[in-house]
Amino acid sequence: MNAIGRMLKVEPSTILYWVRNFALKTYQKSTPQGEVIIELDEM
């Protein structure tokens, strides 16, 4: 993001904002098919 920010002459936080905004607008969460298995890590 730093390199892209330098190329576009904007702050890296602006690039992060653009990426997050794009993801929120375009991401479609898939629905699980069949059983869902969740494994917990040992501590």
mmCIF entry with sequence, helices, sheets and N, C-alpha, C, O atoms, coordinates in Angstrom:
data_MODEL
# 
_entry.id   MODEL 
# 
_entity.id                         1 
_entity.type                       polymer 
_entity.pdbx_number_of_molecules   1 
# 
_entity_poly.entity_id                      1 
_entity_poly.type                           'polypeptide(L)' 
_entity_poly.nstd_linkage                   no 
_entity_poly.nstd_monomer                   no 
_entity_poly.pdbx_seq_one_letter_code       MNAIGRMLKVEPSTILYWVRNFALKTYQKSTPQGEVIIELDEM 
_entity_poly.pdbx_seq_one_letter_code_can   MNAIGRMLKVEPSTILYWVRNFALKTYQKSTPQGEVIIELDEM 
_entity_poly.pdbx_strand_id                 A 
# 
loop_
_entity_poly_seq.entity_id 
_entity_poly_seq.num 
_entity_poly_seq.mon_id 
_entity_poly_seq.hetero 
1 1  MET n 
1 2  ASN n 
1 3  ALA n 
1 4  ILE n 
1 5  GLY n 
1 6  ARG n 
1 7  MET n 
1 8  LEU n 
1 9  LYS n 
1 10 VAL n 
1 11 GLU n 
1 12 PRO n 
1 13 SER n 
1 14 THR n 
1 15 ILE n 
1 16 LEU n 
1 17 TYR n 
1 18 TRP n 
1 19 VAL n 
1 20 ARG n 
1 21 ASN n 
1 22 PHE n 
1 23 ALA n 
1 24 LEU n 
1 25 LYS n 
1 26 THR n 
1 27 TYR n 
1 28 GLN n 
1 29 LYS n 
1 30 SER n 
1 31 THR n 
1 32 PRO n 
1 33 GLN n 
1 34 GLY n 
1 35 GLU n 
1 36 VAL n 
1 37 ILE n 
1 38 ILE n 
1 39 GLU n 
1 40 LEU n 
1 41 ASP n 
1 42 GLU n 
1 43 MET n 
# 
_struct_asym.id          A 
_struct_asym.entity_id   1 
# 
loop_
_struct_conf.conf_type_id 
_struct_conf.id 
_struct_conf.pdbx_PDB_helix_id 
_struct_conf.beg_label_comp_id 
_struct_conf.beg_label_asym_id 
_struct_conf.beg_label_seq_id 
_struct_conf.pdbx_beg_PDB_ins_code 
_struct_conf.end_label_comp_id 
_struct_conf.end_label_asym_id 
_struct_conf.end_label_seq_id 
_struct_conf.pdbx_end_PDB_ins_code 
_struct_conf.beg_auth_comp_id 
_struct_conf.beg_auth_asym_id 
_struct_conf.beg_auth_seq_id 
_struct_conf.end_auth_comp_id 
_struct_conf.end_auth_asym_id 
_struct_conf.end_auth_seq_id 
_struct_conf.pdbx_PDB_helix_class 
_struct_conf.details 
_struct_conf.pdbx_PDB_helix_length 
HELX_P HELX_P1 AA1 ASN A 2  ? LEU A 8  ? ASN A 2  LEU A 8  1 ? 7  
HELX_P HELX_P2 AA2 PRO A 12 ? THR A 26 ? PRO A 12 THR A 26 1 ? 15 
# 
_struct_conf_type.id          HELX_P 
_struct_conf_type.criteria    ? 
_struct_conf_type.reference   ? 
# 
loop_
_atom_site.group_PDB 
_atom_site.id 
_atom_site.type_symbol 
_atom_site.label_atom_id 
_atom_site.label_alt_id 
_atom_site.label_comp_id 
_atom_site.label_asym_id 
_atom_site.label_entity_id 
_atom_site.label_seq_id 
_atom_site.pdbx_PDB_ins_code 
_atom_site.Cartn_x 
_atom_site.Cartn_y 
_atom_site.Cartn_z 
_atom_site.occupancy 
_atom_site.B_iso_or_equiv 
_atom_site.pdbx_formal_charge 
_atom_site.auth_seq_id 
_atom_site.auth_comp_id 
_atom_site.auth_asym_id 
_atom_site.auth_atom_id 
_atom_site.pdbx_PDB_model_num 
ATOM 1   N N  . MET A 1 1  ? 0.821   -1.178  0.000  1.00 0.00 ? 1  MET A N  1 
ATOM 2   C CA . MET A 1 1  ? 0.000   0.000   0.000  1.00 0.00 ? 1  MET A CA 1 
ATOM 3   C C  . MET A 1 1  ? 0.873   1.253   0.000  1.00 0.00 ? 1  MET A C  1 
ATOM 4   O O  . MET A 1 1  ? 0.500   2.288   -0.551 1.00 0.00 ? 1  MET A O  1 
ATOM 5   N N  . ASN A 1 2  ? 2.036   1.137   0.627  1.00 0.00 ? 2  ASN A N  1 
ATOM 6   C CA . ASN A 1 2  ? 2.949   2.279   0.614  1.00 0.00 ? 2  ASN A CA 1 
ATOM 7   C C  . ASN A 1 2  ? 3.405   2.599   -0.803 1.00 0.00 ? 2  ASN A C  1 
ATOM 8   O O  . ASN A 1 2  ? 3.439   3.763   -1.201 1.00 0.00 ? 2  ASN A O  1 
ATOM 9   N N  . ALA A 1 3  ? 3.753   1.568   -1.562 1.00 0.00 ? 3  ALA A N  1 
ATOM 10  C CA . ALA A 1 3  ? 4.224   1.784   -2.939 1.00 0.00 ? 3  ALA A CA 1 
ATOM 11  C C  . ALA A 1 3  ? 3.109   2.350   -3.815 1.00 0.00 ? 3  ALA A C  1 
ATOM 12  O O  . ALA A 1 3  ? 3.345   3.254   -4.616 1.00 0.00 ? 3  ALA A O  1 
ATOM 13  N N  . ILE A 1 4  ? 1.912   1.826   -3.665 1.00 0.00 ? 4  ILE A N  1 
ATOM 14  C CA . ILE A 1 4  ? 0.782   2.329   -4.450 1.00 0.00 ? 4  ILE A CA 1 
ATOM 15  C C  . ILE A 1 4  ? 0.487   3.776   -4.071 1.00 0.00 ? 4  ILE A C  1 
ATOM 16  O O  . ILE A 1 4  ? 0.207   4.607   -4.935 1.00 0.00 ? 4  ILE A O  1 
ATOM 17  N N  . GLY A 1 5  ? 0.551   4.074   -2.771 1.00 0.00 ? 5  GLY A N  1 
ATOM 18  C CA . GLY A 1 5  ? 0.333   5.439   -2.302 1.00 0.00 ? 5  GLY A CA 1 
ATOM 19  C C  . GLY A 1 5  ? 1.338   6.414   -2.881 1.00 0.00 ? 5  GLY A C  1 
ATOM 20  O O  . GLY A 1 5  ? 0.980   7.531   -3.257 1.00 0.00 ? 5  GLY A O  1 
ATOM 21  N N  . ARG A 1 6  ? 2.616   5.991   -2.957 1.00 0.00 ? 6  ARG A N  1 
ATOM 22  C CA . ARG A 1 6  ? 3.640   6.862   -3.545 1.00 0.00 ? 6  ARG A CA 1 
ATOM 23  C C  . ARG A 1 6  ? 3.368   7.087   -5.028 1.00 0.00 ? 6  ARG A C  1 
ATOM 24  O O  . ARG A 1 6  ? 3.529   8.201   -5.528 1.00 0.00 ? 6  ARG A O  1 
ATOM 25  N N  . MET A 1 7  ? 2.957   6.032   -5.735 1.00 0.00 ? 7  MET A N  1 
ATOM 26  C CA . MET A 1 7  ? 2.687   6.171   -7.167 1.00 0.00 ? 7  MET A CA 1 
ATOM 27  C C  . MET A 1 7  ? 1.514   7.107   -7.432 1.00 0.00 ? 7  MET A C  1 
ATOM 28  O O  . MET A 1 7  ? 1.546   7.898   -8.374 1.00 0.00 ? 7  MET A O  1 
ATOM 29  N N  . LEU A 1 8  ? 0.474   7.016   -6.595 1.00 0.00 ? 8  LEU A N  1 
ATOM 30  C CA . LEU A 1 8  ? -0.727  7.835   -6.801 1.00 0.00 ? 8  LEU A CA 1 
ATOM 31  C C  . LEU A 1 8  ? -0.689  9.151   -6.021 1.00 0.00 ? 8  LEU A C  1 
ATOM 32  O O  . LEU A 1 8  ? -1.602  9.971   -6.117 1.00 0.00 ? 8  LEU A O  1 
ATOM 33  N N  . LYS A 1 9  ? 0.400   9.338   -5.235 1.00 0.00 ? 9  LYS A N  1 
ATOM 34  C CA . LYS A 1 9  ? 0.568   10.546  -4.427 1.00 0.00 ? 9  LYS A CA 1 
ATOM 35  C C  . LYS A 1 9  ? -0.583  10.742  -3.430 1.00 0.00 ? 9  LYS A C  1 
ATOM 36  O O  . LYS A 1 9  ? -1.119  11.839  -3.278 1.00 0.00 ? 9  LYS A O  1 
ATOM 37  N N  . VAL A 1 10 ? -0.942  9.642   -2.760 1.00 0.00 ? 10 VAL A N  1 
ATOM 38  C CA . VAL A 1 10 ? -1.934  9.674   -1.689 1.00 0.00 ? 10 VAL A CA 1 
ATOM 39  C C  . VAL A 1 10 ? -1.370  8.902   -0.503 1.00 0.00 ? 10 VAL A C  1 
ATOM 40  O O  . VAL A 1 10 ? -0.394  8.166   -0.648 1.00 0.00 ? 10 VAL A O  1 
ATOM 41  N N  . GLU A 1 11 ? -1.972  9.064   0.659  1.00 0.00 ? 11 GLU A N  1 
ATOM 42  C CA . GLU A 1 11 ? -1.544  8.373   1.864  1.00 0.00 ? 11 GLU A CA 1 
ATOM 43  C C  . GLU A 1 11 ? -1.896  6.886   1.788  1.00 0.00 ? 11 GLU A C  1 
ATOM 44  O O  . GLU A 1 11 ? -2.905  6.527   1.181  1.00 0.00 ? 11 GLU A O  1 
ATOM 45  N N  . PRO A 1 12 ? -1.086  6.016   2.393  1.00 0.00 ? 12 PRO A N  1 
ATOM 46  C CA . PRO A 1 12 ? -1.407  4.585   2.420  1.00 0.00 ? 12 PRO A CA 1 
ATOM 47  C C  . PRO A 1 12 ? -2.758  4.288   3.087  1.00 0.00 ? 12 PRO A C  1 
ATOM 48  O O  . PRO A 1 12 ? -3.436  3.328   2.718  1.00 0.00 ? 12 PRO A O  1 
ATOM 49  N N  . SER A 1 13 ? -3.142  5.107   4.061  1.00 0.00 ? 13 SER A N  1 
ATOM 50  C CA . SER A 1 13 ? -4.442  4.909   4.706  1.00 0.00 ? 13 SER A CA 1 
ATOM 51  C C  . SER A 1 13 ? -5.587  5.126   3.721  1.00 0.00 ? 13 SER A C  1 
ATOM 52  O O  . SER A 1 13 ? -6.645  4.511   3.855  1.00 0.00 ? 13 SER A O  1 
ATOM 53  N N  . THR A 1 14 ? -5.385  5.994   2.737  1.00 0.00 ? 14 THR A N  1 
ATOM 54  C CA . THR A 1 14 ? -6.401  6.212   1.706  1.00 0.00 ? 14 THR A CA 1 
ATOM 55  C C  . THR A 1 14 ? -6.544  4.965   0.836  1.00 0.00 ? 14 THR A C  1 
ATOM 56  O O  . THR A 1 14 ? -7.656  4.580   0.474  1.00 0.00 ? 14 THR A O  1 
ATOM 57  N N  . ILE A 1 15 ? -5.420  4.335   0.504  1.00 0.00 ? 15 ILE A N  1 
ATOM 58  C CA . ILE A 1 15 ? -5.465  3.096   -0.282 1.00 0.00 ? 15 ILE A CA 1 
ATOM 59  C C  . ILE A 1 15 ? -6.211  2.020   0.487  1.00 0.00 ? 15 ILE A C  1 
ATOM 60  O O  . ILE A 1 15 ? -7.039  1.310   -0.085 1.00 0.00 ? 15 ILE A O  1 
ATOM 61  N N  . LEU A 1 16 ? -5.924  1.890   1.792  1.00 0.00 ? 16 LEU A N  1 
ATOM 62  C CA . LEU A 1 16 ? -6.617  0.914   2.628  1.00 0.00 ? 16 LEU A CA 1 
ATOM 63  C C  . LEU A 1 16 ? -8.113  1.194   2.652  1.00 0.00 ? 16 LEU A C  1 
ATOM 64  O O  . LEU A 1 16 ? -8.916  0.264   2.575  1.00 0.00 ? 16 LEU A O  1 
ATOM 65  N N  . TYR A 1 17 ? -8.496  2.460   2.759  1.00 0.00 ? 17 TYR A N  1 
ATOM 66  C CA . TYR A 1 17 ? -9.911  2.838   2.739  1.00 0.00 ? 17 TYR A CA 1 
ATOM 67  C C  . TYR A 1 17 ? -10.558 2.418   1.430  1.00 0.00 ? 17 TYR A C  1 
ATOM 68  O O  . TYR A 1 17 ? -11.665 1.879   1.434  1.00 0.00 ? 17 TYR A O  1 
ATOM 69  N N  . TRP A 1 18 ? -9.877  2.659   0.295  1.00 0.00 ? 18 TRP A N  1 
ATOM 70  C CA . TRP A 1 18 ? -10.420 2.280   -1.013 1.00 0.00 ? 18 TRP A CA 1 
ATOM 71  C C  . TRP A 1 18 ? -10.607 0.773   -1.117 1.00 0.00 ? 18 TRP A C  1 
ATOM 72  O O  . TRP A 1 18 ? -11.625 0.301   -1.622 1.00 0.00 ? 18 TRP A O  1 
ATOM 73  N N  . VAL A 1 19 ? -9.623  0.020   -0.637 1.00 0.00 ? 19 VAL A N  1 
ATOM 74  C CA . VAL A 1 19 ? -9.698  -1.444  -0.712 1.00 0.00 ? 19 VAL A CA 1 
ATOM 75  C C  . VAL A 1 19 ? -10.844 -1.964  0.148  1.00 0.00 ? 19 VAL A C  1 
ATOM 76  O O  . VAL A 1 19 ? -11.624 -2.808  -0.293 1.00 0.00 ? 19 VAL A O  1 
ATOM 77  N N  . ARG A 1 20 ? -10.944 -1.459  1.375  1.00 0.00 ? 20 ARG A N  1 
ATOM 78  C CA . ARG A 1 20 ? -12.031 -1.906  2.262  1.00 0.00 ? 20 ARG A CA 1 
ATOM 79  C C  . ARG A 1 20 ? -13.401 -1.535  1.694  1.00 0.00 ? 20 ARG A C  1 
ATOM 80  O O  . ARG A 1 20 ? -14.333 -2.338  1.750  1.00 0.00 ? 20 ARG A O  1 
ATOM 81  N N  . ASN A 1 21 ? -13.526 -0.340  1.157  1.00 0.00 ? 21 ASN A N  1 
ATOM 82  C CA . ASN A 1 21 ? -14.789 0.113   0.583  1.00 0.00 ? 21 ASN A CA 1 
ATOM 83  C C  . ASN A 1 21 ? -15.179 -0.763  -0.610 1.00 0.00 ? 21 ASN A C  1 
ATOM 84  O O  . ASN A 1 21 ? -16.341 -1.143  -0.752 1.00 0.00 ? 21 ASN A O  1 
ATOM 85  N N  . PHE A 1 22 ? -14.197 -1.084  -1.469 1.00 0.00 ? 22 PHE A N  1 
ATOM 86  C CA . PHE A 1 22 ? -14.454 -1.947  -2.609 1.00 0.00 ? 22 PHE A CA 1 
ATOM 87  C C  . PHE A 1 22 ? -14.907 -3.330  -2.153 1.00 0.00 ? 22 PHE A C  1 
ATOM 88  O O  . PHE A 1 22 ? -15.848 -3.896  -2.710 1.00 0.00 ? 22 PHE A O  1 
ATOM 89  N N  . ALA A 1 23 ? -14.230 -3.876  -1.130 1.00 0.00 ? 23 ALA A N  1 
ATOM 90  C CA . ALA A 1 23 ? -14.572 -5.207  -0.626 1.00 0.00 ? 23 ALA A CA 1 
ATOM 91  C C  . ALA A 1 23 ? -15.986 -5.238  -0.051 1.00 0.00 ? 23 ALA A C  1 
ATOM 92  O O  . ALA A 1 23 ? -16.733 -6.189  -0.279 1.00 0.00 ? 23 ALA A O  1 
ATOM 93  N N  . LEU A 1 24 ? -16.346 -4.205  0.688  1.00 0.00 ? 24 LEU A N  1 
ATOM 94  C CA . LEU A 1 24 ? -17.691 -4.163  1.267  1.00 0.00 ? 24 LEU A CA 1 
ATOM 95  C C  . LEU A 1 24 ? -18.773 -4.098  0.195  1.00 0.00 ? 24 LEU A C  1 
ATOM 96  O O  . LEU A 1 24 ? -19.851 -4.668  0.363  1.00 0.00 ? 24 LEU A O  1 
ATOM 97  N N  . LYS A 1 25 ? -18.491 -3.407  -0.902 1.00 0.00 ? 25 LYS A N  1 
ATOM 98  C CA . LYS A 1 25 ? -19.487 -3.251  -1.959 1.00 0.00 ? 25 LYS A CA 1 
ATOM 99  C C  . LYS A 1 25 ? -19.609 -4.491  -2.845 1.00 0.00 ? 25 LYS A C  1 
ATOM 100 O O  . LYS A 1 25 ? -20.687 -4.758  -3.374 1.00 0.00 ? 25 LYS A O  1 
ATOM 101 N N  . THR A 1 26 ? -18.522 -5.255  -3.017 1.00 0.00 ? 26 THR A N  1 
ATOM 102 C CA . THR A 1 26 ? -18.525 -6.328  -4.005 1.00 0.00 ? 26 THR A CA 1 
ATOM 103 C C  . THR A 1 26 ? -18.507 -7.733  -3.424 1.00 0.00 ? 26 THR A C  1 
ATOM 104 O O  . THR A 1 26 ? -18.833 -8.680  -4.139 1.00 0.00 ? 26 THR A O  1 
ATOM 105 N N  . TYR A 1 27 ? -18.136 -7.910  -2.149 1.00 0.00 ? 27 TYR A N  1 
ATOM 106 C CA . TYR A 1 27 ? -18.001 -9.247  -1.588 1.00 0.00 ? 27 TYR A CA 1 
ATOM 107 C C  . TYR A 1 27 ? -19.365 -9.856  -1.311 1.00 0.00 ? 27 TYR A C  1 
ATOM 108 O O  . TYR A 1 27 ? -20.229 -9.219  -0.708 1.00 0.00 ? 27 TYR A O  1 
ATOM 109 N N  . GLN A 1 28 ? -19.553 -11.093 -1.754 1.00 0.00 ? 28 GLN A N  1 
ATOM 110 C CA . GLN A 1 28 ? -20.769 -11.832 -1.466 1.00 0.00 ? 28 GLN A CA 1 
ATOM 111 C C  . GLN A 1 28 ? -20.376 -13.076 -0.683 1.00 0.00 ? 28 GLN A C  1 
ATOM 112 O O  . GLN A 1 28 ? -19.638 -13.927 -1.179 1.00 0.00 ? 28 GLN A O  1 
ATOM 113 N N  . LYS A 1 29 ? -20.873 -13.171 0.538  1.00 0.00 ? 29 LYS A N  1 
ATOM 114 C CA . LYS A 1 29 ? -20.529 -14.288 1.400  1.00 0.00 ? 29 LYS A CA 1 
ATOM 115 C C  . LYS A 1 29 ? -21.223 -15.545 0.904  1.00 0.00 ? 29 LYS A C  1 
ATOM 116 O O  . LYS A 1 29 ? -22.427 -15.544 0.648  1.00 0.00 ? 29 LYS A O  1 
ATOM 117 N N  . SER A 1 30 ? -20.450 -16.621 0.770  1.00 0.00 ? 30 SER A N  1 
ATOM 118 C CA . SER A 1 30 ? -21.026 -17.875 0.310  1.00 0.00 ? 30 SER A CA 1 
ATOM 119 C C  . SER A 1 30 ? -21.685 -18.600 1.478  1.00 0.00 ? 30 SER A C  1 
ATOM 120 O O  . SER A 1 30 ? -21.288 -18.438 2.632  1.00 0.00 ? 30 SER A O  1 
ATOM 121 N N  . THR A 1 31 ? -22.690 -19.393 1.160  1.00 0.00 ? 31 THR A N  1 
ATOM 122 C CA . THR A 1 31 ? -23.360 -20.180 2.181  1.00 0.00 ? 31 THR A CA 1 
ATOM 123 C C  . THR A 1 31 ? -22.698 -21.552 2.245  1.00 0.00 ? 31 THR A C  1 
ATOM 124 O O  . THR A 1 31 ? -22.400 -22.141 1.206  1.00 0.00 ? 31 THR A O  1 
ATOM 125 N N  . PRO A 1 32 ? -22.464 -22.069 3.452  1.00 0.00 ? 32 PRO A N  1 
ATOM 126 C CA . PRO A 1 32 ? -21.817 -23.370 3.577  1.00 0.00 ? 32 PRO A CA 1 
ATOM 127 C C  . PRO A 1 32 ? -22.705 -24.489 3.032  1.00 0.00 ? 32 PRO A C  1 
ATOM 128 O O  . PRO A 1 32 ? -23.926 -24.472 3.189  1.00 0.00 ? 32 PRO A O  1 
ATOM 129 N N  . GLN A 1 33 ? -22.065 -25.449 2.397  1.00 0.00 ? 33 GLN A N  1 
ATOM 130 C CA . GLN A 1 33 ? -22.789 -26.601 1.844  1.00 0.00 ? 33 GLN A CA 1 
ATOM 131 C C  . GLN A 1 33 ? -22.528 -27.795 2.750  1.00 0.00 ? 33 GLN A C  1 
ATOM 132 O O  . GLN A 1 33 ? -21.370 -28.144 2.982  1.00 0.00 ? 33 GLN A O  1 
ATOM 133 N N  . GLY A 1 34 ? -23.565 -28.424 3.263  1.00 0.00 ? 34 GLY A N  1 
ATOM 134 C CA . GLY A 1 34 ? -23.393 -29.595 4.113  1.00 0.00 ? 34 GLY A CA 1 
ATOM 135 C C  . GLY A 1 34 ? -22.988 -29.215 5.525  1.00 0.00 ? 34 GLY A C  1 
ATOM 136 O O  . GLY A 1 34 ? -23.382 -28.169 6.040  1.00 0.00 ? 34 GLY A O  1 
ATOM 137 N N  . GLU A 1 35 ? -22.184 -30.092 6.150  1.00 0.00 ? 35 GLU A N  1 
ATOM 138 C CA . GLU A 1 35 ? -21.769 -29.884 7.529  1.00 0.00 ? 35 GLU A CA 1 
ATOM 139 C C  . GLU A 1 35 ? -20.605 -28.900 7.617  1.00 0.00 ? 35 GLU A C  1 
ATOM 140 O O  . GLU A 1 35 ? -19.749 -28.840 6.735  1.00 0.00 ? 35 GLU A O  1 
ATOM 141 N N  . VAL A 1 36 ? -20.600 -28.139 8.695  1.00 0.00 ? 36 VAL A N  1 
ATOM 142 C CA . VAL A 1 36 ? -19.509 -27.216 8.949  1.00 0.00 ? 36 VAL A CA 1 
ATOM 143 C C  . VAL A 1 36 ? -18.702 -27.778 10.117 1.00 0.00 ? 36 VAL A C  1 
ATOM 144 O O  . VAL A 1 36 ? -19.254 -28.043 11.185 1.00 0.00 ? 36 VAL A O  1 
ATOM 145 N N  . ILE A 1 37 ? -17.401 -27.960 9.917  1.00 0.00 ? 37 ILE A N  1 
ATOM 146 C CA . ILE A 1 37 ? -16.532 -28.498 10.963 1.00 0.00 ? 37 ILE A CA 1 
ATOM 147 C C  . ILE A 1 37 ? -15.619 -27.378 11.439 1.00 0.00 ? 37 ILE A C  1 
ATOM 148 O O  . ILE A 1 37 ? -14.918 -26.753 10.644 1.00 0.00 ? 37 ILE A O  1 
ATOM 149 N N  . ILE A 1 38 ? -15.636 -27.133 12.737 1.00 0.00 ? 38 ILE A N  1 
ATOM 150 C CA . ILE A 1 38 ? -14.785 -26.106 13.308 1.00 0.00 ? 38 ILE A CA 1 
ATOM 151 C C  . ILE A 1 38 ? -13.829 -26.787 14.286 1.00 0.00 ? 38 ILE A C  1 
ATOM 152 O O  . ILE A 1 38 ? -14.258 -27.517 15.180 1.00 0.00 ? 38 ILE A O  1 
ATOM 153 N N  . GLU A 1 39 ? -12.543 -26.544 14.107 1.00 0.00 ? 39 GLU A N  1 
ATOM 154 C CA . GLU A 1 39 ? -11.544 -27.107 15.006 1.00 0.00 ? 39 GLU A CA 1 
ATOM 155 C C  . GLU A 1 39 ? -10.962 -25.988 15.859 1.00 0.00 ? 39 GLU A C  1 
ATOM 156 O O  . GLU A 1 39 ? -10.629 -24.914 15.358 1.00 0.00 ? 39 GLU A O  1 
ATOM 157 N N  . LEU A 1 40 ? -10.846 -26.258 17.161 1.00 0.00 ? 40 LEU A N  1 
ATOM 158 C CA . LEU A 1 40 ? -10.258 -25.284 18.063 1.00 0.00 ? 40 LEU A CA 1 
ATOM 159 C C  . LEU A 1 40 ? -8.796  -25.645 18.287 1.00 0.00 ? 40 LEU A C  1 
ATOM 160 O O  . LEU A 1 40 ? -8.457  -26.812 18.481 1.00 0.00 ? 40 LEU A O  1 
ATOM 161 N N  . ASP A 1 41 ? -7.937  -24.635 18.258 1.00 0.00 ? 41 ASP A N  1 
ATOM 162 C CA . ASP A 1 41 ? -6.521  -24.860 18.521 1.00 0.00 ? 41 ASP A CA 1 
ATOM 163 C C  . ASP A 1 41 ? -6.292  -25.055 20.011 1.00 0.00 ? 41 ASP A C  1 
ATOM 164 O O  . ASP A 1 41 ? -7.000  -24.492 20.845 1.00 0.00 ? 41 ASP A O  1 
ATOM 165 N N  . GLU A 1 42 ? -5.284  -25.868 20.327 1.00 0.00 ? 42 GLU A N  1 
ATOM 166 C CA . GLU A 1 42 ? -4.924  -26.047 21.732 1.00 0.00 ? 42 GLU A CA 1 
ATOM 167 C C  . GLU A 1 42 ? -4.119  -24.840 22.202 1.00 0.00 ? 42 GLU A C  1 
ATOM 168 O O  . GLU A 1 42 ? -3.334  -24.268 21.446 1.00 0.00 ? 42 GLU A O  1 
ATOM 169 N N  . MET A 1 43 ? -4.323  -24.472 23.434 1.00 0.00 ? 43 MET A N  1 
ATOM 170 C CA . MET A 1 43 ? -3.583  -23.326 23.970 1.00 0.00 ? 43 MET A CA 1 
ATOM 171 C C  . MET A 1 43 ? -2.413  -23.800 24.788 1.00 0.00 ? 43 MET A C  1 
ATOM 172 O O  . MET A 1 43 ? -1.664  -22.984 25.326 1.00 0.00 ? 43 MET A O  1 
# 
